[in-house]
Amino acid sequence: MGLLKANMSLTRKVMRFGGEIGIILGIIRRFKENQVNPVKMIFFQTLGDLFGLLYLLLDHPLYFVKVGFIKGWSKAKLSTWDWYTDLMWFFQVLCEILCHIVAIQDMQKNLHILKQKRDQVKNMLKSL
């Protein structure tokens, strides 16, 4: 079971190769869109993407160490890289949660405005 778990973990890491390209293209697309139509929370969205990019860039060497392509890393160095990788992931998730909270608040505000307009229409129709 342990061997299967280790192989699944390494497979997930391989599937992440090239993910940096999508992140970079997403950042470029967001800045182009922001020039035409302002993007809400662009700073935190981009910051989250940059943390995700750093996560992937720090995670790739860990993969190469685990499969034996890179040798000679001490446990301390491996642990330090692993800690920084986890930190980048944490900051990425934090930025994404912040963006989602703001988006939910905007939806609630828009829903409240729509309910007010609906009530105005109902009152207007009653008066006819």
C-alpha positions in Angstrom: 0.0 0.0 0.0 2.9 2.3 0.8 4.4 1.8 -2.6 1.1 2.6 -4.3 0.8 5.8 -2.3 4.3 6.8 -3.2 3.8 6.2 -6.9 0.5 8.1 -6.9 2.3 11.0 -5.3 5.0 11.0 -7.9 2.5 10.7 -10.7 0.6 13.8 -9.4 3.9 15.7 -9.3 4.6 14.7 -13.0 1.1 15.9 -14.0 2.0 19.4 -12.6 4.9 19.9 -15.0 4.1 22.7 -17.4 1.5 24.2 -15.1 3.6 27.3 -14.9 2.8 28.1 -18.5 -0.9 28.2 -17.8 -0.4 30.4 -14.8 1.8 32.9 -16.7 -0.7 33.0 -19.6 -3.6 33.6 -17.1 -1.7 36.5 -15.5 -1.1 38.0 -19.0 -4.8 37.5 -19.9 -5.9 39.1 -16.7 -3.8 42.2 -17.2 -5.0 42.6 -20.8 -8.6 42.2 -19.6 -8.0 44.8 -16.9 -7.0 47.4 -19.4 -10.5 47.0 -21.1 -12.7 46.1 -18.1 -11.3 46.5 -14.6 -10.7 43.2 -12.8 -11.7 43.2 -9.2 -9.1 42.0 -6.8 -6.5 41.9 -9.5 -3.6 42.3 -7.0 -4.6 39.4 -4.9 -5.5 37.2 -7.9 -2.1 37.9 -9.4 -0.4 37.4 -6.1 -2.1 34.1 -5.6 -1.0 33.0 -9.1 2.6 34.1 -8.3 2.6 32.0 -5.1 1.2 29.1 -7.2 4.0 29.5 -9.7 6.6 29.6 -6.9 5.0 26.5 -5.4 5.4 24.6 -8.7 8.9 25.8 -9.3 10.0 24.8 -5.8 8.1 21.4 -6.0 9.9 20.2 -9.2 13.3 19.8 -7.6 11.7 17.8 -4.8 10.3 15.5 -7.4 13.7 15.0 -9.0 15.3 14.3 -5.6 12.6 11.7 -4.8 13.1 9.8 -8.1 16.9 10.0 -7.8 17.8 12.4 -10.6 19.2 14.8 -8.0 21.4 13.2 -5.4 23.3 14.6 -2.5 20.6 16.6 -0.8 20.7 16.4 2.9 17.5 15.7 4.9 17.7 19.3 6.3 17.9 20.8 2.8 15.0 18.6 1.6 13.0 19.6 4.7 13.7 23.3 4.1 12.6 23.1 0.4 9.5 21.1 1.5 8.7 23.8 4.1 9.0 26.6 1.5 6.9 24.7 -1.0 4.1 24.3 1.7 4.4 28.0 2.5 3.9 29.0 -1.1 0.9 26.7 -1.3 -0.6 28.2 1.9 -0.1 31.8 0.6 -1.7 30.9 -2.7 -4.7 29.4 -1.0 -5.0 32.4 1.3 -5.1 34.8 -1.6 -7.7 32.6 -3.4 -9.9 32.5 -0.3 -9.7 36.2 0.0 -10.8 36.7 -3.6 -13.7 34.2 -3.2 -14.9 36.0 0.0 -14.9 39.3 -1.9 -16.7 37.7 -4.8 -19.4 36.2 -2.5 -19.9 39.6 -0.8 -20.4 41.2 -4.3 -22.9 38.6 -5.2 -24.8 39.2 -1.9 -24.8 42.9 -2.6 -26.1 42.4 -6.1 -28.7 40.0 -4.9 -29.9 42.6 -2.4 -30.1 45.2 -5.1 -32.1 42.9 -7.3 -34.5 42.1 -4.5 -35.1 45.8 -3.9 -35.8 46.4 -7.6 -38.2 43.4 -7.6 -40.0 44.9 -4.6 -40.2 48.3 -6.4 -41.7 46.6 -9.4 -44.2 44.7 -7.3 -45.3 47.9 -5.5 -45.6 49.7 -8.8 -47.8 47.0 -10.2 -50.0 47.0 -7.1 -50.6 50.7 -7.4 -51.9 50.2 -11.0 
